[in-house]
Amino acid sequence: MRENHAAGVSASSMRNATTAVILAAGLGTRMCSALPKAMHLLGGRPMISHLIETASAVFDCVVVVIGPEMDALAQACAPHAVVVQAERLGTGHAARTAEALFGDGDVAILYADNPLISGETMRALLAARAQPGTSLALLAMRPMDPGRYGRVVVENGRVTRIVEWKDATDAERAIDLCNAGVICAEARYLRDWLAELRADNTQGEYYLTDVVALAAERGVVRFVEAPEAELAGINSRRELARAEAALQARLREAALERGVTLVAPETVFFSTDTQLDADVTIEPNVVFGPGVRVRSGAVIRAFSHLEGCDVGGSAIIGPYARLRPGTICEEGSHVGNFVELKAATLGRGAKANHLTYLGDATIGARTNIGAGTITCNYDGYFKHRTIIGENAFIGSDSILIAPVKVGDGALVAAGSVITEGVPDDALAMGRARQTNKDGRAAVLRDILKARKEQG
């Protein structure tokens, strides 16, 4: 059964093009998860998204093989072609499911659980296949712990076959060159080899690795060796954590190379789409969720969490600040400790330095937000917006009940509850009147003490 979810994609349109086929039908059984393996997050994005992005920059076409009832995965692969492997009969069977979309050029078979393969490695694979006399090229590595990886058998400098660990002899298991699973061959030959596969192994499956021996009969099989950090498979939570560590190390190095100061690099965590200009400073224990842009001269202080936000030049964020999606902190603005912003714009030079929540709010330039201020943006059904003008002053412990507007230069007295608009340059006081009862504190203490003693 095949399904093509990419409009306008056909075999004829893919003629003479290089094609990457990504096998992504895995259920994630060893992940102990109901989520398809390819949808587990790495650097803030599904694993499949990493591989699709890289492959799209190298190959002319990308095709993804998924399993039945994986609608979320199919959506994550859009707009690329998707085919469904109705029965999970092995990697060779999965590749065969997509053969109608191979086109007539070179085809590489990739795996969704190898999401960190670089574009350089993919290009090296294509280059190796293009060498005269080469029938097939594959990726290999020498991991610190070869474990249960398939072994690459090389004789007289040529790859002759791949042997799966469970089918290998002791001598074959001693080989340290391991198969990463990725192969590249001409489409016309790959179709023929896939048709010849047999499920005569302990698992009763069609192994894609058996294609290597068939290719070796026709010509030279070459291998491209790449670092384990790129090629190590992700089949468990432990392996996912290792891949995350490898990716974070790569992202930190890239940030340092771009001129970003990381005070304690090993404590900072990025998403793959984090954008940091040169001369940004990141203090320890900062986490960047997806969709963050930080501009030159900004300082992100310790223990802050940013997601879906834009931080302007020379802004200061934190420590212990949280910027949620839709937040814009303009140039020179300050967000201090235990301050949370959501869908809020903090204008140029504006400050919210202490213990504040600003949700669905627009704060004008140079306005000061006092400690303990809250914009009450949600009525249980709808979100409402608070608008505060420029050069305003919001006193500590103020509550602004949206929708409400505070004008330019207005001053809201500390402890106020603001339910109506405040004109420009007005002073607003929304407090209950204070009453003092002389001597009543001592009387009240005596009453309460007596109640406690009685019972």
N, C-alpha and C positions, 0 to 999 in steps of 0.2 A: 504494500500500500504506500503510495507516495502522495504528498501534499506539497504544493508550491505556494508559499505565502508571499512571494515577491512579485508584484504586478509587472507584467511585461518581460519576465525572465523566461528564456527558452534556450534549448540546446543550440539552436542555430545562432542566437545572439552571442553565444560564448565561444564560437569558433576562433581558433588561433589565439586564444587568450590563456594566460596562466590562471589557474583556479586553485583556491585553497578550500578543502573540504574539512570542516571541523566536526569531529565526532563528539556529541554532547548528550547522548541518550542515557547516560548513567543515572541511576536512582539515588546514589549517595547512601547506600546501605551502611557502609563503614563509617559514614559521618553520623550515623544514628539520627537521621533527620528525614522528615517528610518532604523537605525542599530538594529539588533536583540538584545534583552535585554542582553543576555549572552555574547555579544561581547563588552559591555561597559567596559572601563578600570578601574582597581582597582590596585593601587600600580604598575602602568606601564604595567599591563598585563590584557587581557580579563578576565572577571569574571569566565568564564568556565574553564580557564587554572588553576586557583587556586584550584577549586574543583576536577578537574581531577588529578592534581598532588597529592593532599592529599589522594583521594580515591584509587589511584593506589598503594600507599604504604600500604594500609590496606586490600583491597579486591583483590581477584585473577583476576577478570575480571571487566572491566568498559564498559558500554553501554550508549550511549547518544541518547536521543530522540529529534529530531529537527523538525522544520516545513518545508514546501515546499520552494524551491528557497532560501535556506540558505547555499549556497556553501562555503562562507567564514567561516561560523561556522563549517561546516563539516570538512574543512581543519584544523581548529584550534583544532579539536578533534582527529585528526590522531595521532597515528595509531589505535585508539580504534574504536570499532564497533559503527556505526551510523545507526539509523532507522528513517524513516520519518513518522510523524503523518500527514497524508494527510488532515484530518479534525480536527479542534480544538474543541473537544467535552468534554473538561474537563481533570482534572489530572488523573482520573481513566481510561479514554480512552487512554491517553498518555501512562500510564504504561502498559495497555493491548497491545498496539502496539509493545512493546518490549518483550512480554512473551516468544517468541520462543527462546530468548537468555538468559532466566533466569537460565538455567542449573538445577541441582538437589539440590544444597545447599541453604544456606540462601541468600535472596535477600533484599537489602536495596534500597528504592526509595528516591533519593535525588533531590534537586532542584537547578538549575543553579543560581537562585537569592538568594541562601544561600551559598555564596562562601567561607565564613570564618570558616566553621566548622572544628575543629581541628581533627587530627588523633586520639588523646586520646578520644575524644567524640565519634568518629565512632567506636573505639574499645569497648568502654563502651556499645554502642548500641548492638554490636554483642554479648558481654558477657551477657547482659540482656536477649537477645533472647535465648541464650543457657541454661538459667536456667530451671530446670525440670518443666514441666507443662506450660511453657510459649508459647503461640501461636503466640504472636506478641509483639514487643517492639517499642516504639516511642520516639521521642525527644520532650521535652517540656521546657518552660521557663516562667519566671515571669517578664515581661517587666515593666519598669517604667510607661508606658502608654499602657495598653492592647489594646486600640483602637479597630480596626476591625479584630483582630486576631480571629481565631476559638478557642473555649474554650474546654478544656479537662475535661470531666465529670468523676469524680472518686467516686465510691461507695464502702464502706467497704474496702478501700485501693487498689481497683482494678479499672483500667480504663474501663468504660463501653461503651463510645462512644465519638466522637468528634462532636460538633455542630458548624456549620458556623455562624459567627456573624449575617449575614442577616437573618438567619433562627432561631436565638436563642430567647428565652424569656428574659424578664428583669432579672429574677433570674439567668438564665444561663449566661447572659452578665456580671453579677456581679462576676463570677468566675475569679480569677486572674491567674490561671494556663493555659497557652496558648499553642496552637499547633504550632510546627515549621514545620509540614508537613512531616517530615521524618519518615518512618516506616521501619521495618525489620521483615521478616517472612520467613518460609520455602517456597521454590518455588512451591511445589506441592499444598500447601494450598492457597498460594497467587493467583495462577491461578484460582482456584475454586471461591475464593471470588470476584475476578475481574469480572468473568463471571456473578455473581449474582447482580452486581451493576445496579441500575435503575436511570434514569434521572428525577425522580419525585420531583424536587425542583424548586425554583423560577427562576433559571438560565437555566433550561433544560439541565444540564450537568451531567456527571458521576463523582462524587466526590470520590477521593481516600480515603478521611477521612471516608467514609461509610464502608470501609473495617474493621475499628476498631470494630464496633458493631458486625460484622460477626465473627471476631476473638474472641471477648469476649464470644460468644456462645460456642466456641470450647474449650477454655482454658483461662489461665491468660494473660491479657494484662498489660504489665509493661511500665512505662515511665522512661526515663533518663533525669534528669533536667540538663540543661547546661546554661552558661551565655548568656544574651541577646546579647552581643557583637558578639558572634559566630552565633547565630541563627536568628537574625533580618533579615527579608527579604528586598530585594532591588527592589523596583518597581517604584521609581521616582528619579529624580535628587537630591532631598533633602535627600532621604534615601541613595543614592550613596555617597553623601558627608559625611554623618554620618559614613558609613562603611569605607570610606577612612580614616577618623579621627581615627576610632578604629584600623584599620590596621597600620597606622603610629605610633600610641602609642605603639603597640605591637613590631614593628620593632625598634623603638627607645630604648625600654627596652632591647631588645635582643642585640643591639649594645653596650649599657652600660655594660651589663653582660659580654660581650666578651672583655672588657677592652678598649673600644673606648671612648675618651673624646668628649662629646657634650657640648659645652659652653652654648648653649641655645637650649635644645633638641626640644622644641615645635616649633622651626623655621626651623628645618631641615626635608627635605622630601626625603624618600628613595623609590627605586623600590624593589620589593620583592627579586630580585636576586643580590642586592648590596652586595659586599664582602669587608669587612673592617677588616684588621688585628688588633691585640691588639696594643696599643700605637699610633694609628692614632688620630689626633686631628681635629675636625670639628668645625669651627667657625659658628656664626649665619647666618641664611638665605642662606643655601646651598641646592641645589636641585640635586638629583641623578636620572638621567634617567636610562633606562635598560642597563645592560651589563657593569657595572663599577666594577673595582677591585682596591683597594687602599692598599698599603703595609705598614708595620710597620714603624713608625717614620715620616710618611708624615703628612703634615699640609695642610688642605683645608681651605683657608681663606674666609672671609665673602662674600656673594653675588656671589658665583661662581656656575656654572652650568656644570655638567659632564654627559656624555652619551657615552656608548660604548667605554670606554677607560681604560687603565691600567696605574696606577700611582705607580712609584717605591718608595722604601724605602727612607725616609728623603727628599723626594721632597717637594717643596713648591708651591702650586697652589693658585693664587689669591692674593688680593681680586679682585672681578669683572672679573674673568677669565671664558672662555668658552672652554671646551674640547669636541669636537664632535667625532662621531664614527670613529674608526680606529686609534685613537691617542694613542701613547705610550710615557709616560714621564719616562725616566729611573732614576735610583737612583741618588739622589742629584740634580736633575734638578730644575730649577726655571721658573715658568710661572707667570708673574705679572699682574697688573691691565690693563683691557681692551685689553687683548691678547686672540686671538681665534686660536685654532689648529684644523685641520680636516685632518684625514688620514695622520698624521704627526708623526714622531719619533724624540723626543728630547733626545739626548744622555746624558750619565752620566755627571753630572755637567754642562751641557749646560744651557744657560739662555736666556730667551726672556721676559724682564721685563716690557715693556711699549708699549701699543698702536700698536700691531702687528698682522698681519694675516699670518699664516703659513699653507697653504693647500697643500696636496699631496707633502710633503717634508720630507727629511731625514737630520737631523742635527747631526753632529758628536759631540763626547765628548768634553766638555769644550769650546765649541764655544759660542761666545756672539752675540746675535742678537739685534741690536740697535733699539731705539724707531722709530715707524712709518714704519718699514720694511714690505713689502708685497711680497709674492710669487704669481705671476700671473699664475695660474694653469689651467685656462679654456679659450679656444679660441672660445667658442660658440658652439662647437660640441664635443670636446674631452678634457679630463683632462690630464695634463702633469706634470711630477715630477721634483722637484728641489732637488739637492743633494749638501749638504754643508759638507765639511770634518771636521776633528777634529782641535781644537785649532785655528779656523778661527775667524775673526772679521768682522761683517757686520755693517757698519756705519749707523747712523740714516737716516731715510727717503730714504732708498734704495728700488728699485724695481727690483726684479729678475724675468725675463720673461722665464718661463719654455717652453721646457725642457732645463735645464742649470745645469752645475756642477761647483761648487767652490771648489778648492782643499784644502788640509790640510795646515793650517798655513797662508792661504791667507787673505788679507785685502781688503775689499771693502770700498772705500771712501764714506763718507756721501753724500746723495743726488744723488747717482749714479743710472743709469738705466742699468742693466746688461743683455745683450742679447746673449753673447758668453761665453764659458767656461773660467774659471780663473785657471791657473796652481797653483800647490803647491807653497806656500810662495811668490806669486806674489801680487803686489798692483794693484788693478783695479780702474780706475776712469772713470765713464761714464757720465760726466757732459757736458752740453753745455758751451762754453766759455763765461765768463762774460765780458761785456763791460760797462764802465762808461761814461756818457755824462755830463760833468761839466755844472752846471747851468740849465740844461734842466728841472729839476723838477719844479722850480719856473715858467718857461715859460709854462709848461703843465698845472699847476694849474690855471694860468691866462686865458688860452684858455678855459678850462673846466668851470671856473666861468662865463665867458662871455656867453658861450652857455646856461648855466642854467638860467641866467638872461634874455636871449632873448626868452626863451620859455618853 
